């Protein structure tokens, strides 16, 4: 299997996003960004005709679908308020050979749904009914606990800097209200508000609840009246189940194998504001035109030009000096000096992306209903963005060369994303999802991210450029000069990376070393028990209960580790009953590990036993101790 190319992912994402921000009015783009820098303006215009632009988009996406065996896709391009291309590829249902159509097939838009919430929120800001910098508890009928002295504001929710831990694969309960879901699933607060970008689905749903309370209407009603109807989106919904006239029109989503569609569960109230939108490609084109109209203002617009400019301007950079990060609700950035804004979405069965270049009055939307070969549908969005910018806006790709002082040595480390679950069981999986940064003698960095290796050339103190795309990476330091974060659009456009704790760095080596030994111990114990017809072999000078407990140890420890991993993967690690069960298993595993160590100590004293047997017992006991100690530390550390 080929590894996902991180450079491609980021470049595509960067290109798509760049297109969105470029078309923004020069006045909006001239506003100072969050770090005091002025976003660069780009004066170029598209000299190509509509036909040339449409043909390029069509060839590029068609090539992605064909090369990576993606089940189905759609592409819509809007220029000057008109849909110049609406194209569908492949199948909505592979087994039935039912094709995707641009005007009839609904595609789940995933996190693009959040854009609806942010538009509604900014309309309230424009009406002065919502203050971006006011404590959100003043708008709620329940309280978000004050973990830090600094309160959470709507600005923090919109820039994903409220400081919430990620909820992972949390499933919503269909019959509970949004208020009940928000109270039941309140995540830990792990960062001081306004200091860290850590993408939060929970924070977006919290914002949706505030909008509903201020308007005294449901999200369905608000979206239908204020966005769907004005934009002409007649085949779109955020309801689940869908209205009868749209039922049965949704494309299936496919995983890596694309043999069977993924089962679509009912979406509860917590998830609908962050992923519930389903729309046809034509309707997404109408939505693009609606968004681009906001950048021009005028009497028919939902937002004034200045209000929309707040959304697409850089309000929270990934790092000081980087031109990419968060606007108000939208993901913004620059590639080769071209600004973009937009939002994407991913899940197990597909990927979507919506990008705007308001400065050039151009936008597009692409959706894939499957991950394709090696998950290539995800980075395809970034490749599209970069290639469009390179083709129509900034074709002069200067050679990327190392320059300036390199500070690469103390950046060498393992890093964890700021967007990660902090639940009891998720700590195990967090430890296995680090990125590795290595420093070379020439001052460059090599980063291993999700199996893809990228090389970064020095571009001044704490700044590097990826050698193929030129996308920058920057490091942030504390007052003592220690590296506290690294960030780049190529690594993540919705999170930063911080040095991993020591226990996280040791997790994988311990598991790689100890798990095979524990598995061998479990099989050996099973073999011995079968030989003795179900009886457990006795040990000299060891009480029978301790012997039986030690014999069960390898199997119980394996089950405990698997239960941790399963709870984290299924997103149920925070459920009260699951936490109790996991901790009970861990306590039992501790007892069995202690019993195995006691048996090993006693066996060592029995000189009549063969040396190989005593060494084997010790090896099994040490492996058990290592795994149990690791799980205990992960629980107590809570990183």
C-alpha positions as CSV (number, residue, x, y, z in Angstrom):
1,X,0.0,0.0,0.0
2,X,1.3,3.5,-0.8
3,X,1.5,6.0,2.0
4,X,-0.6,9.0,1.9
5,X,1.4,12.0,0.7
6,X,1.1,14.7,3.2
7,X,2.6,17.2,0.9
8,X,-0.2,16.5,-1.6
9,X,-2.9,16.7,1.0
10,X,-1.8,20.0,2.2
11,X,-1.1,21.4,-1.1
12,X,-4.6,20.5,-2.3
13,X,-6.2,21.9,0.8
14,X,-4.0,25.0,0.6
15,X,-5.0,25.5,-3.1
16,X,-8.7,25.1,-2.5
17,X,-8.7,27.4,0.5
18,X,-6.5,29.9,-1.3
19,X,-9.1,30.3,-4.0
20,X,-11.8,31.2,-1.5
21,X,-10.0,34.0,0.2
22,X,-8.5,35.5,-3.0
23,X,-11.8,36.8,-4.3
24,X,-12.4,38.7,-1.1
25,X,-12.7,42.4,-1.5
26,X,-9.4,44.2,-1.1
27,X,-10.8,46.2,1.7
28,X,-11.6,43.1,3.7
29,X,-8.3,41.5,3.0
30,X,-6.4,44.7,4.0
31,X,-7.6,44.3,7.6
32,X,-4.9,43.4,10.0
33,X,-4.7,39.7,10.8
34,X,-4.7,38.3,14.3
35,X,-0.9,38.3,14.6
36,X,-0.6,41.9,13.5
37,X,0.4,41.0,9.9
38,X,-1.5,42.3,6.9
39,X,-2.6,39.5,4.7
40,X,-0.9,39.9,1.3
41,X,-3.1,41.1,-1.5
42,X,-2.9,39.5,-4.9
43,X,-3.8,41.7,-7.8
44,X,-3.9,39.0,-10.5
45,X,-7.1,38.3,-12.4
46,X,-8.2,35.2,-14.3
47,X,-7.6,35.8,-17.9
48,X,-8.9,32.3,-18.9
49,X,-12.4,31.9,-20.2
50,X,-15.2,30.0,-18.3
51,X,-14.7,27.1,-20.7
52,X,-10.9,26.9,-19.9
53,X,-11.4,27.0,-16.2
54,X,-14.2,24.4,-16.3
55,X,-12.2,22.1,-18.5
56,X,-9.2,22.3,-16.2
57,X,-11.2,21.5,-13.1
58,X,-13.0,18.7,-14.9
59,X,-9.8,17.0,-16.1
60,X,-8.1,17.3,-12.6
61,X,-11.0,15.8,-10.6
62,X,-11.7,13.1,-13.2
63,X,-8.0,12.1,-13.0
64,X,-8.2,11.8,-9.2
65,X,-11.3,9.6,-9.4
66,X,-9.8,7.4,-12.1
67,X,-6.3,7.0,-10.6
68,X,-7.4,6.4,-7.0
69,X,-10.4,4.2,-7.7
70,X,-12.8,6.6,-5.9
71,X,-16.4,5.2,-6.1
72,X,-18.1,8.5,-6.9
73,X,-17.6,12.3,-6.9
74,X,-19.1,15.6,-7.7
75,X,-17.6,18.9,-8.8
76,X,-19.2,22.4,-9.0
77,X,-17.5,25.6,-10.0
78,X,-18.9,29.1,-9.7
79,X,-17.6,32.2,-11.3
80,X,-19.1,35.7,-11.3
81,X,-22.2,34.4,-9.5
82,X,-22.9,31.7,-12.2
83,X,-22.4,28.0,-12.1
84,X,-20.0,27.3,-14.9
85,X,-19.6,23.6,-14.2
86,X,-21.6,21.0,-12.4
87,X,-20.3,17.5,-13.0
88,X,-20.9,14.1,-11.4
89,X,-18.6,11.1,-11.6
90,X,-19.1,7.4,-10.7
91,X,-21.8,5.9,-8.6
92,X,-24.0,6.8,-5.6
93,X,-24.7,3.0,-5.2
94,X,-21.9,0.8,-6.5
95,X,-23.9,-2.5,-6.1
96,X,-27.0,-1.1,-7.9
97,X,-24.8,0.8,-10.5
98,X,-26.8,3.9,-9.7
99,X,-24.9,7.0,-10.9
100,X,-24.4,10.2,-9.1
101,X,-26.3,13.1,-10.8
102,X,-25.6,16.8,-10.3
103,X,-29.3,17.8,-9.8
104,X,-30.8,14.8,-8.0
105,X,-28.2,13.0,-5.8
106,X,-27.8,14.3,-2.3
107,X,-24.3,14.0,-0.8
108,X,-23.5,14.3,2.9
109,X,-21.5,17.5,3.2
110,X,-20.0,16.7,6.7
111,X,-18.2,19.6,8.4
112,X,-19.2,22.0,5.6
113,X,-22.4,22.1,7.6
114,X,-20.7,24.3,10.2
115,X,-20.6,27.1,7.6
116,X,-24.4,27.4,8.0
117,X,-24.0,27.9,11.7
118,X,-21.3,30.5,11.3
119,X,-23.3,32.6,8.8
120,X,-26.3,32.6,11.2
121,X,-24.0,33.6,14.1
122,X,-22.4,36.5,12.1
123,X,-25.9,37.7,11.1
124,X,-26.7,38.0,14.8
125,X,-23.3,39.8,15.4
126,X,-24.2,42.2,12.6
127,X,-27.6,42.9,14.3
128,X,-25.7,43.5,17.6
129,X,-27.7,40.7,19.3
130,X,-24.6,38.6,19.7
131,X,-21.2,39.9,21.1
132,X,-18.2,37.9,19.9
133,X,-16.3,38.8,23.0
134,X,-18.9,38.1,25.7
135,X,-18.9,35.1,28.0
136,X,-21.0,32.4,26.3
137,X,-22.5,31.5,29.7
138,X,-24.5,34.7,29.5
139,X,-26.2,33.3,26.4
140,X,-26.8,29.7,27.8
141,X,-29.4,28.3,30.1
142,X,-26.8,26.0,31.6
143,X,-23.2,26.7,32.6
144,X,-19.9,25.6,31.1
145,X,-17.7,25.2,34.2
146,X,-15.0,27.9,34.7
147,X,-11.9,25.7,34.4
148,X,-9.8,28.8,33.6
149,X,-10.1,32.4,34.8
150,X,-10.6,33.5,31.1
151,X,-14.2,32.8,29.9
152,X,-15.1,31.2,26.6
153,X,-16.5,33.6,24.0
154,X,-18.2,33.1,20.6
155,X,-15.0,34.3,19.0
156,X,-13.2,31.4,20.7
157,X,-15.9,29.0,19.4
158,X,-15.6,30.3,15.9
159,X,-11.8,30.1,15.8
160,X,-11.8,26.7,17.5
161,X,-9.7,28.1,20.3
162,X,-12.1,27.5,23.2
163,X,-9.7,24.9,24.6
164,X,-12.0,21.8,24.5
165,X,-10.6,18.3,24.3
166,X,-11.7,16.5,21.2
167,X,-14.6,14.1,21.6
168,X,-13.2,11.5,19.1
169,X,-15.8,9.3,17.5
170,X,-18.6,10.3,19.8
171,X,-22.1,9.1,18.8
172,X,-25.1,11.3,19.5
173,X,-28.3,10.0,21.0
174,X,-31.1,10.4,18.5
175,X,-34.0,11.2,20.9
176,X,-32.2,13.7,23.1
177,X,-32.5,17.5,22.6
178,X,-29.4,19.5,21.7
179,X,-29.4,21.0,25.1
180,X,-29.4,17.6,26.8
181,X,-26.6,16.4,24.5
182,X,-24.5,19.4,25.2
183,X,-24.8,18.9,29.0
184,X,-24.2,15.1,28.8
185,X,-21.2,15.4,26.6
186,X,-19.4,18.4,27.9
187,X,-15.7,17.7,27.2
188,X,-12.7,18.5,29.3
189,X,-11.2,22.0,29.0
190,X,-7.5,21.6,28.4
191,X,-6.3,24.9,27.0
192,X,-6.8,28.5,28.1
193,X,-9.3,30.1,25.7
194,X,-7.8,32.0,22.9
195,X,-4.3,30.4,23.1
196,X,-4.6,27.2,21.0
197,X,-6.3,26.1,17.8
198,X,-7.9,22.7,18.6
199,X,-10.8,22.0,16.2
200,X,-14.0,21.1,18.2
201,X,-17.2,19.7,17.0
202,X,-18.6,20.2,20.4
203,X,-17.8,23.9,20.3
204,X,-19.6,24.3,17.0
205,X,-22.7,22.6,18.3
206,X,-22.6,24.9,21.4
207,X,-22.5,27.9,19.0
208,X,-25.5,26.4,17.1
209,X,-27.5,26.2,20.4
210,X,-26.7,29.8,21.2
211,X,-28.0,30.9,17.8
212,X,-31.2,28.9,18.3
213,X,-31.8,30.5,21.7
214,X,-31.2,34.0,20.5
215,X,-33.5,33.5,17.4
216,X,-36.0,31.3,19.4
217,X,-36.2,29.0,16.4
218,X,-34.8,25.6,15.5
219,X,-31.7,25.2,13.3
220,X,-33.8,23.6,10.6
221,X,-36.1,26.6,10.5
222,X,-33.3,29.1,10.5
223,X,-31.3,27.5,7.8
224,X,-34.4,27.0,5.6
225,X,-35.6,30.6,5.9
226,X,-32.3,32.5,6.0
227,X,-30.0,30.4,3.7
228,X,-31.8,27.7,1.7
229,X,-34.6,29.8,0.4
230,X,-32.6,33.0,-0.4
231,X,-29.9,31.0,-2.2
232,X,-32.4,28.7,-4.1
233,X,-31.2,25.5,-2.5
234,X,-34.3,23.4,-3.2
235,X,-32.7,19.9,-2.8
236,X,-30.9,20.4,0.6
237,X,-31.6,19.5,4.2
238,X,-30.1,19.2,7.6
239,X,-33.0,17.1,8.9
240,X,-32.5,13.5,9.9
241,X,-34.5,11.6,9.0
242,X,-34.8,13.4,5.7
243,X,-38.1,14.9,4.4
244,X,-40.1,12.4,2.2
245,X,-39.4,14.2,-1.1
246,X,-35.6,13.7,-0.5
247,X,-35.7,10.3,1.0
248,X,-33.7,7.7,-0.9
249,X,-31.7,10.2,-2.9
250,X,-28.5,10.2,-0.8
251,X,-25.3,8.7,-2.1
252,X,-23.8,5.9,-0.1
253,X,-20.4,6.4,1.6
254,X,-17.7,3.8,1.1
255,X,-14.6,2.9,3.1
256,X,-11.2,1.8,1.9
257,X,-12.4,-1.4,0.2
258,X,-15.4,0.2,-1.5
259,X,-17.1,-3.2,-1.6
260,X,-19.9,-2.5,0.8
261,X,-21.4,0.9,1.7
262,X,-20.8,2.1,5.3
263,X,-23.9,1.9,7.5
264,X,-25.4,5.3,8.0
265,X,-26.7,5.7,11.5
266,X,-29.3,8.3,12.7
267,X,-27.7,11.6,13.4
268,X,-28.5,13.0,16.8
269,X,-28.9,16.7,17.7
270,X,-25.3,17.1,18.8
271,X,-24.0,16.1,15.4
272,X,-26.5,17.7,13.1
273,X,-25.1,21.3,13.4
274,X,-21.6,20.0,12.6
275,X,-22.3,17.4,9.9
276,X,-25.9,17.1,9.0
277,X,-26.1,19.0,5.7
278,X,-27.0,16.9,2.6
279,X,-27.3,18.7,-0.7
280,X,-27.0,18.1,-4.4
281,X,-24.0,19.3,-6.4
282,X,-26.2,22.0,-8.1
283,X,-27.4,23.2,-4.7
284,X,-23.8,23.5,-3.5
285,X,-23.1,25.6,-6.5
286,X,-26.0,27.9,-5.4
287,X,-24.5,28.0,-1.9
288,X,-21.1,29.0,-3.4
289,X,-22.8,31.8,-5.3
290,X,-24.6,32.9,-2.1
291,X,-21.3,33.0,-0.2
292,X,-19.5,35.0,-2.9
293,X,-22.3,37.5,-2.9
294,X,-21.6,38.2,0.8
295,X,-18.2,39.4,-0.2
296,X,-19.7,42.1,-2.4
297,X,-22.4,43.2,0.1
298,X,-25.5,44.9,-1.3
299,X,-29.1,45.0,-0.4
300,X,-29.8,41.3,-1.1
301,X,-27.0,39.9,0.9
302,X,-27.4,38.2,4.3
303,X,-24.2,39.9,5.5
304,X,-22.6,43.2,4.9
305,X,-19.2,43.1,3.1
306,X,-17.4,44.1,6.2
307,X,-19.1,41.4,8.3
308,X,-18.2,38.7,5.8
309,X,-14.7,40.1,5.6
310,X,-14.4,39.3,9.3
311,X,-15.1,35.7,8.5
312,X,-12.5,35.3,5.8
313,X,-9.7,37.3,7.4
314,X,-7.0,35.6,9.4
315,X,-8.1,35.9,13.0
316,X,-6.1,33.1,14.7
317,X,-2.9,32.0,12.9
318,X,-1.6,28.5,13.3
319,X,1.7,30.2,14.4
320,X,3.1,33.7,14.4
321,X,4.2,34.6,10.9
322,X,2.1,32.0,9.2
323,X,-0.6,33.3,6.8
324,X,-2.9,30.3,7.5
325,X,-5.2,29.4,10.3
326,X,-8.7,30.3,11.4
327,X,-11.0,33.1,10.3
328,X,-14.3,33.4,12.1
329,X,-15.7,30.0,11.3
330,X,-13.9,29.5,8.0
331,X,-10.4,27.9,7.5
332,X,-8.2,30.5,5.8
333,X,-4.8,30.6,4.4
334,X,-2.5,31.5,1.5
335,X,-0.5,29.7,-1.1
336,X,2.0,31.4,-3.3
337,X,0.7,34.7,-2.0
338,X,-2.9,33.9,-3.0
339,X,-5.5,34.0,-0.2
340,X,-8.2,31.5,0.3
341,X,-11.1,30.6,2.6
342,X,-13.4,27.6,3.0
343,X,-14.2,24.5,4.9
344,X,-13.8,20.8,4.3
345,X,-15.2,17.6,5.8
346,X,-14.0,14.0,6.2
347,X,-15.3,10.8,7.7
348,X,-14.8,7.1,7.1
349,X,-16.8,7.1,3.9
350,X,-15.7,10.2,2.1
351,X,-14.4,13.7,1.9
352,X,-15.8,17.1,0.9
353,X,-14.4,20.6,0.3
354,X,-15.7,24.1,-0.3
355,X,-13.3,26.8,-1.3
356,X,-13.7,30.5,-2.0
357,X,-11.5,33.1,-3.7
358,X,-13.7,36.1,-3.2
359,X,-11.0,38.5,-4.5
360,X,-11.3,36.6,-7.9
361,X,-15.1,35.9,-7.6
362,X,-14.4,32.2,-7.9
363,X,-15.3,29.3,-5.8
364,X,-15.7,25.5,-6.1
365,X,-17.1,22.5,-4.2
366,X,-15.8,18.9,-4.5
367,X,-17.2,15.8,-2.8
368,X,-16.0,12.2,-2.9
369,X,-18.3,9.5,-1.5
370,X,-15.3,7.2,-0.8
371,X,-11.8,7.4,0.4
372,X,-10.4,5.6,-2.6
373,X,-7.1,3.8,-2.9
374,X,-5.0,4.4,0.2
375,X,-7.3,7.2,1.3
376,X,-6.3,9.4,-1.6
377,X,-9.6,11.3,-1.7
378,X,-8.5,13.3,1.4
379,X,-5.3,14.8,0.0
380,X,-6.9,15.2,-3.4
381,X,-8.7,18.3,-2.1
382,X,-5.4,19.9,-1.3
383,X,-3.8,18.9,-4.6
384,X,-6.8,20.5,-6.4
385,X,-6.3,23.8,-4.5
386,X,-2.6,24.0,-5.2
387,X,-2.9,23.1,-8.8
388,X,-5.7,25.6,-9.5
389,X,-3.7,28.4,-7.9
390,X,-0.6,27.3,-9.8
391,X,-2.4,27.2,-13.1
392,X,-4.4,30.4,-13.0
393,X,-3.0,32.7,-10.3
394,X,0.6,32.1,-9.4
395,X,2.3,29.9,-12.1
396,X,5.8,31.3,-11.3
397,X,7.0,28.6,-8.9
398,X,10.4,29.9,-7.7
399,X,12.9,27.2,-6.7
400,X,12.7,26.5,-3.0
401,X,16.1,26.9,-1.4
402,X,17.4,26.9,2.1
403,X,18.2,30.3,3.5
404,X,18.8,32.0,6.8
405,X,19.7,30.6,10.3
406,X,18.3,27.2,11.1
407,X,17.0,26.3,14.6
408,X,16.3,22.7,13.7
409,X,18.2,20.9,16.4
410,X,15.9,21.6,19.3
411,X,12.8,20.9,17.2
412,X,13.7,17.3,16.9
413,X,11.1,15.5,19.0
414,X,7.8,13.6,18.9
415,X,4.6,15.7,18.7
416,X,0.9,15.2,19.4
417,X,-1.9,17.2,17.8
418,X,-3.7,19.7,20.0
419,X,-6.9,18.2,18.6
420,X,-7.0,14.9,20.3
421,X,-9.3,13.0,22.7
422,X,-8.3,13.1,26.4
423,X,-10.6,10.3,27.6
424,X,-9.4,7.5,29.8
425,X,-8.9,4.9,27.0
426,X,-8.0,7.4,24.2
427,X,-4.7,8.1,25.8
428,X,-3.4,4.8,24.5
429,X,-4.3,5.6,20.9
430,X,-3.0,9.2,21.3
431,X,0.4,7.7,22.1
432,X,0.3,5.9,18.8
433,X,-0.6,8.9,16.6
434,X,2.4,11.1,17.1
435,X,4.4,12.7,14.3
436,X,8.2,12.4,14.4
437,X,10.5,15.3,13.6
438,X,14.2,14.7,12.9
439,X,16.9,17.4,12.4
440,X,19.5,16.9,9.7
441,X,23.1,18.3,9.8
442,X,22.3,20.7,7.0
443,X,19.7,22.4,9.2
444,X,16.7,20.9,7.5
445,X,13.9,18.9,9.1
446,X,12.4,15.5,8.2
447,X,8.8,14.9,9.3
448,X,7.1,11.5,9.4
449,X,3.4,12.3,9.4
450,X,0.8,9.5,8.9
451,X,3.3,7.4,7.1
452,X,4.4,10.2,4.7
453,X,7.9,11.6,4.9
454,X,8.4,15.3,4.0
455,X,11.6,17.4,4.1
456,X,11.6,21.1,5.2
457,X,14.3,23.6,4.4
458,X,15.3,26.4,6.8
459,X,13.9,29.8,6.0
460,X,15.0,31.8,9.0
461,X,14.8,31.2,12.8
462,X,12.0,28.7,13.7
463,X,10.7,28.8,10.1
464,X,10.9,26.2,7.4
465,X,9.6,25.6,3.9
466,X,8.4,22.2,2.6
467,X,10.8,21.4,-0.3
468,X,8.2,20.5,-2.9
469,X,5.3,22.8,-2.2
470,X,7.0,25.7,-0.4
471,X,4.3,25.6,2.3
472,X,5.8,27.1,5.5
473,X,6.1,25.6,9.0
474,X,6.8,27.7,12.1
475,X,7.7,26.9,15.7
476,X,6.5,28.8,18.8
477,X,8.5,29.1,22.0
478,X,7.8,30.1,25.6
479,X,9.5,32.8,27.6
480,X,12.4,30.3,28.4
481,X,13.0,29.6,24.7
482,X,11.6,26.1,24.8
483,X,9.7,24.8,21.8
484,X,6.0,24.5,22.8
485,X,4.3,24.2,19.3
486,X,5.0,23.6,15.7
487,X,2.4,24.2,13.0
488,X,1.9,24.1,9.2
489,X,-1.0,23.9,6.8
490,X,0.6,20.7,5.5
491,X,0.4,19.0,8.9
492,X,-3.1,20.3,9.9
493,X,-5.2,23.3,9.0
494,X,-7.3,23.0,12.2
495,X,-4.7,22.1,14.9
496,X,-1.2,22.7,16.1
497,X,1.4,20.1,17.4
498,X,3.0,20.1,20.8
499,X,5.9,18.0,22.2
500,X,4.6,14.6,23.4
501,X,5.1,13.6,27.0
502,X,7.7,11.1,27.8
503,X,5.2,8.3,28.5
504,X,3.7,8.8,25.0
505,X,7.1,8.4,23.4
506,X,7.7,5.2,25.3
507,X,4.3,3.7,24.6
508,X,5.0,2.2,21.2
509,X,8.4,0.7,22.0
510,X,6.9,-0.9,25.1
511,X,4.0,-2.3,23.3
512,X,6.1,-3.6,20.4
513,X,8.4,-5.4,22.8
514,X,6.0,-6.6,25.4
515,X,2.9,-7.6,23.5
516,X,4.5,-10.5,21.5
517,X,5.9,-11.8,24.8
518,X,2.5,-11.6,26.5
519,X,0.8,-13.3,23.5
520,X,3.4,-16.1,23.7
521,X,2.8,-16.4,27.5
522,X,-1.0,-16.7,26.8
523,X,-0.5,-19.4,24.2
524,X,2.0,-21.2,26.4
525,X,-0.4,-21.1,29.3
526,X,-3.2,-22.4,27.1
527,X,-1.0,-25.3,25.9
528,X,0.0,-26.2,29.5
529,X,-3.7,-26.2,30.6
530,X,-4.8,-28.4,27.7
531,X,-1.9,-30.8,28.4
532,X,-3.1,-31.1,32.0
533,X,-6.7,-31.5,31.0
534,X,-7.9,-28.1,32.3
535,X,-5.8,-28.0,35.5
536,X,-3.4,-25.2,36.2
537,X,0.2,-26.3,36.8
538,X,1.3,-25.8,40.4
539,X,4.4,-24.1,41.5
540,X,6.5,-25.0,44.5
541,X,6.0,-22.7,47.5
542,X,3.3,-20.7,45.8
543,X,-0.3,-20.7,47.1
544,X,-2.9,-22.2,44.8
545,X,-4.9,-18.9,44.4
546,X,-1.8,-17.0,43.4
547,X,-0.9,-19.7,40.9
548,X,-4.4,-19.6,39.3
549,X,-4.3,-15.8,39.2
550,X,-0.9,-15.8,37.5
551,X,-2.0,-18.3,35.0
552,X,-4.9,-16.1,34.0
553,X,-2.6,-13.0,33.8
554,X,-1.5,-13.1,30.1
555,X,-5.1,-13.5,28.8
556,X,-6.5,-10.9,31.2
557,X,-3.8,-8.3,30.3
558,X,-4.4,-8.9,26.6
559,X,-8.1,-8.4,27.0
560,X,-7.6,-5.2,29.1
561,X,-5.4,-3.6,26.4
562,X,-7.8,-4.6,23.6
563,X,-10.8,-3.2,25.6
564,X,-8.9,0.1,26.0
565,X,-8.2,0.3,22.3
566,X,-11.8,-0.7,21.3
567,X,-13.4,1.8,23.6
568,X,-11.3,4.6,22.2
569,X,-11.9,3.6,18.5
570,X,-15.7,3.3,19.1
571,X,-15.8,6.6,20.9
572,X,-17.4,5.2,24.0
573,X,-14.5,5.6,26.4
574,X,-16.3,8.5,28.3
575,X,-19.5,6.5,28.9
576,X,-19.9,6.0,32.7
577,X,-20.4,2.2,32.5
578,X,-17.5,1.8,30.1
579,X,-15.1,3.8,32.3
580,X,-16.1,1.6,35.3
581,X,-15.6,-1.6,33.3
582,X,-12.2,-0.5,32.0
583,X,-10.9,0.5,35.4
584,X,-12.1,-2.8,36.9
585,X,-10.2,-4.7,34.1
586,X,-7.1,-2.6,34.8
587,X,-7.3,-3.3,38.6
588,X,-7.6,-7.0,37.8
589,X,-4.7,-6.9,35.4
590,X,-2.6,-5.2,38.1
591,X,-3.3,-8.1,40.5
592,X,-2.5,-10.8,37.9
593,X,0.7,-9.0,37.0
594,X,1.7,-8.9,40.7
595,X,0.9,-12.7,40.9
596,X,3.1,-13.4,37.9
597,X,6.0,-11.5,39.4
598,X,5.5,-13.4,42.7
599,X,5.5,-16.8,40.8
600,X,8.7,-15.7,39.0
601,X,10.4,-14.7,42.3
602,X,9.5,-18.0,43.9
603,X,10.5,-20.0,40.8
604,X,13.9,-18.4,40.9
605,X,14.5,-19.8,44.4
606,X,13.7,-23.4,43.2
607,X,17.0,-24.5,42.0
608,X,15.6,-27.8,40.8
609,X,13.8,-26.1,37.9
610,X,15.7,-25.7,34.6
611,X,17.3,-22.4,34.0
612,X,15.3,-21.9,30.8
613,X,12.0,-22.3,32.6
614,X,13.0,-19.8,35.3
615,X,14.1,-17.3,32.6
616,X,10.8,-17.8,30.7
617,X,8.7,-17.2,33.8
618,X,10.6,-14.0,34.4
619,X,10.3,-12.8,30.8
620,X,6.6,-13.3,30.9
621,X,6.3,-11.5,34.3
622,X,8.3,-8.5,33.2
623,X,6.3,-8.2,30.0
624,X,3.1,-8.2,32.0
625,X,4.5,-5.7,34.4
626,X,5.6,-3.4,31.6
627,X,2.1,-3.3,29.9
628,X,0.2,-2.9,33.1
629,X,2.5,-0.2,34.3
630,X,2.1,1.6,31.0
631,X,-1.7,1.5,31.2
632,X,-1.6,2.7,34.8
633,X,0.7,5.6,34.0
634,X,-1.5,6.6,31.0
635,X,-4.5,6.8,33.2
636,X,-2.8,8.8,35.9
637,X,-0.8,11.0,33.5
638,X,-3.9,12.1,31.6
639,X,-1.9,13.9,29.0
